[in-house]
Amino acid sequence: MRGTLNERVLLVWLPGPRVLWVAGALGSDPKANPSRLAELSSVIARERLDVDRVVGSQLAATRWADVRPR
């Protein structure tokens, strides 16, 4: 992600199903860490990804629209 909170986090973008794998960047509850969620939102905007769902090692497939910062 190249940010201060997640400098070593690897993201994997699957454009066909519009899924972003976030490793352990968000834990099991994305809303529990607003800083990491904001940083992920910045990455998605910077890379111009059209994300439908995020999934991670601790996170079940979750609609991005349900957790993204407003």
N, C-alpha and C positions, 0 to 999 in steps of 0.2 A: 504493500500500500504506500510505502515511502513517506509515511507521516510520523509524527512524534510518538503517537500511541501504538502504532502498529508497523514500525519500520521493517520488521522481518516477516510480516504476514504475506503469504502468497494467495492471490485470488485466481480463480480459474473461471473464464467466461465461456459458456456454451451458447453460442448465438442461435442455434436452431430452436431449442426449447426456451431460450431467453432466461437461462438459469445462471446465477453467479454463486460459485462455491467460495465460501469465505473462511475456510479452515476453522480456527478457533477465535476469529476476530470478534465475534459477537456473543459468544457463550450460548447458553440455552435460552436466555431471555434478552432479545435485542434491545428492548426498552430500558433494561436495567443499567445500561451504560450509555448515556446520551452522547458523551464525547466520542466514543468509538463509532456510534451510529452516525454522527455528524461527519466524522472523517470518512466513513464508507460512502456516505452520500456525496461528498466532495470528489472521491475517486470515480464514482459512477458518472457524475457530471463531467469531470475532466476527460474521461475516456469515451464519453458519449455512448454509454451502454443503455440499451433499451431493456432493462431488467424487469422480468415478471415475478420471479421468485428467487430468494436467497436460501442457501442451505449450507450447513457447516458440519464439522466433526461433532459438535454438541447441539446443533440447531436442526430441527426437522424442517423440511421444505415449508417456507413461509412466504406469503405474498409480500412483495416489497412495498406495495401501496399501503399495506396495513401497518408497517413499522417505520417507514421513512419519515424523517423529520419534515415538518410542514413549514 
